[in-house]
Amino acid sequence: MPLLTDERRPADLHNPRGYFEYEPVKHLAEDSSWVEAARGRAVKIIYRLLRHLPNDIEYRIVFLERDLVEVFESQQDMLRSKNDPAALQDRERILSALSVELVKAKQ
């Protein structure tokens, strides 16, 4: 299946295979007008935005689950490399909150 990506965020040290992102996805909660034109293509959408997909379209969703500790550590490495203060977030608090959110997202 072809991917819908804008190739605006190139591969880098933290994600050597690329990010496969499509900028309008980030604004799905406010504007879903692009979704119809995406038919027949795979689009990467984070779980928090799935609820904003239009109800009048049928979807096939592949829910990719990764080890949350691995995701957290990867994000922390990336944030530290950019000297982002978010790299100092409390690991257990973040992992606990993510676990709860993911359970809700799968319901």
C-alpha positions as CSV (number, residue, x, y, z in Angstrom):
1,M,0.0,0.0,0.0
2,P,1.5,3.4,-0.9
3,L,2.2,5.8,2.0
4,L,1.0,9.3,2.3
5,T,3.9,11.4,3.5
6,D,5.2,14.9,2.8
7,E,8.9,13.9,3.3
8,R,9.4,17.2,5.2
9,R,11.1,15.5,8.1
10,P,14.1,13.5,6.7
11,A,15.7,10.5,8.3
12,D,18.3,11.3,11.0
13,L,20.4,9.7,13.6
14,H,17.4,9.1,15.9
15,N,15.2,7.6,13.2
16,P,17.5,6.4,10.3
17,R,14.6,5.0,8.3
18,G,12.7,8.3,8.3
19,Y,9.5,9.5,10.0
20,F,6.8,8.9,7.4
21,E,4.8,11.9,8.5
22,Y,2.2,14.0,6.8
23,E,1.9,17.5,8.3
24,P,-1.9,17.8,8.0
25,V,-2.3,14.8,10.4
26,K,-1.0,17.0,13.2
27,H,-4.1,19.2,12.7
28,L,-6.6,16.4,12.3
29,A,-8.7,17.6,15.3
30,E,-9.3,20.9,13.6
31,D,-9.3,19.9,9.9
32,S,-10.0,16.5,8.5
33,S,-10.7,17.7,4.9
34,W,-7.6,15.9,3.6
35,V,-8.7,12.4,4.8
36,E,-11.0,11.7,1.8
37,A,-8.1,12.3,-0.6
38,A,-5.9,9.9,1.3
39,R,-8.1,6.9,0.4
40,G,-6.0,3.9,-0.7
41,R,-2.9,5.1,1.1
42,A,-1.4,4.4,4.5
43,V,-1.1,7.4,6.8
44,K,0.7,7.5,10.1
45,I,-1.5,8.9,12.8
46,I,-0.8,8.9,16.5
47,Y,-3.4,7.1,18.7
48,R,-4.5,10.4,20.3
49,L,-5.8,11.7,17.0
50,L,-7.7,8.6,15.8
51,R,-10.9,9.7,17.4
52,H,-10.9,12.8,15.1
53,L,-11.1,10.7,11.9
54,P,-14.4,11.3,10.1
55,N,-17.1,8.7,10.9
56,D,-18.4,8.5,7.3
57,I,-15.3,6.7,6.0
58,E,-14.3,3.1,6.5
59,Y,-10.7,2.6,7.8
60,R,-8.3,-0.3,8.3
61,I,-6.2,0.6,11.3
62,V,-2.9,-1.1,12.1
63,F,-2.2,-0.3,15.7
64,L,1.5,-0.6,16.2
65,E,2.5,-1.1,19.8
66,R,6.1,-0.6,21.0
67,D,7.6,-1.2,24.4
68,L,6.9,2.0,26.3
69,V,10.2,2.1,28.0
70,E,11.9,1.9,24.7
71,V,9.8,4.7,23.3
72,F,10.4,6.9,26.3
73,E,14.2,6.3,26.2
74,S,14.3,7.0,22.5
75,Q,12.4,10.2,23.0
76,Q,14.6,11.2,25.9
77,D,17.7,10.6,23.8
78,M,16.4,12.8,21.0
79,L,15.3,15.6,23.4
80,R,18.7,15.5,25.2
81,S,20.5,15.9,21.9
82,K,18.5,19.0,21.3
83,N,19.0,20.3,24.9
84,D,15.3,20.3,25.3
85,P,14.2,20.7,28.9
86,A,11.4,18.1,28.3
87,A,14.2,15.5,28.5
88,L,14.0,16.0,32.3
89,Q,10.4,14.6,32.6
90,D,9.8,12.0,35.3
91,R,10.0,8.6,33.6
92,E,7.5,6.7,35.9
93,R,4.9,9.4,35.7
94,I,5.1,9.6,31.9
95,L,5.1,5.8,31.5
96,S,2.1,5.4,33.8
97,A,0.1,8.1,32.0
98,L,0.9,6.5,28.6
99,S,-0.2,3.1,29.8
100,V,-3.5,4.4,30.8
101,E,-4.0,6.3,27.6
102,L,-3.2,3.3,25.4
103,V,-5.7,1.1,27.2
104,K,-8.4,3.8,26.6
105,A,-7.3,4.2,22.9
106,K,-7.7,0.4,22.2
107,Q,-11.3,0.4,23.6
